[in-house]
Amino acid sequence: RPGQQIQLTIERDGQLVPVAVVPEQTPEGRAQIGVMLQGGKETYPLGQSLQLGVRDTVQSAVGLLRWLGRIVTGRARAEEVRDNLAGPIGIAILVGESAQRGVGHLVVLGAMINVTLGLLNLLPIPVLDGGWLMFLLLEAIRGRPLNPEHQGLAHFIGLTILLLLMMFATYSDLTRLFSPGGG
């Protein structure tokens, strides 16, 4: 509700404090109140930092795989998929927002994009690396190569799926960008 006063209750030093705020509208049409949640500024030894980084990366990867599983099994709502799927435009916006927040946010976003793309690349869709691994596994089980015409058809279908997914993601980005609420 940009421009309208809202009441929030925050916890500050163990005490609940009521706060009245008036959200401002961003150029993208979103309402914002100028609050950003950040973790502490603790520093850790190198070994512990690496351990925490691996833990966080694994948790993110598992979350992504669970979300993909919900999509494949039909348990994810269409709105959830639309709102959580970012194409090139959405990623560019996220990069800009992260850059404004600082180098640390940008590095974390870069890492998350790399982990996400790495996992997606391992999906058993022809034309992706996971699809090639699937073909190699089938050839190992069968003991002979697959018919090149069948492989070509599978690659065509896989490429079509990826292009449709990219078009849907771009459409979702554009509708979020140009919708009255901005997302």
Stockholm file with secondary structure:
# STOCKHOLM 1.0

chainA/1-183         RPGQQIQLTIERDGQLVPVAVVPEQTPEGRAQIGVMLQGGKETYPLGQSLQLGVRDTVQSAVGLLRWLGRIVTGRARAEEVRDNLAGPIGIAILVGESAQRGVGHLVVLGAMINVTLGLLNLLPIPVLDGGWLMFLLLEAIRGRPLNPEHQGLAHFIGLTILLLLMMFATYSDLTRLFSPGGG
#=GR chainA/1-183 SS CTTSCEEEEEEETTEEEEEEECCEECTTSCEECSCCCCCCCCCCCHHHHHHHHHHHHHHHHHHHHHHHHHHHTTCSCHHHHHHHCCCHHHHHHHHHHHHHHCHHHHHHHHHHHHHHHHHHHTSSCTTSHHHHHHHHHHHHHHTSCCCHHHHHHHHHHHHHHHHHHHHHHHHHHHHHHHSTTCC
#=GC SS_cons         CTTSCEEEEEEETTEEEEEEECCEECTTSCEECSCCCCCCCCCCCHHHHHHHHHHHHHHHHHHHHHHHHHHHTTCSCHHHHHHHCCCHHHHHHHHHHHHHHCHHHHHHHHHHHHHHHHHHHTSSCTTSHHHHHHHHHHHHHHTSCCCHHHHHHHHHHHHHHHHHHHHHHHHHHHHHHHSTTCC
//
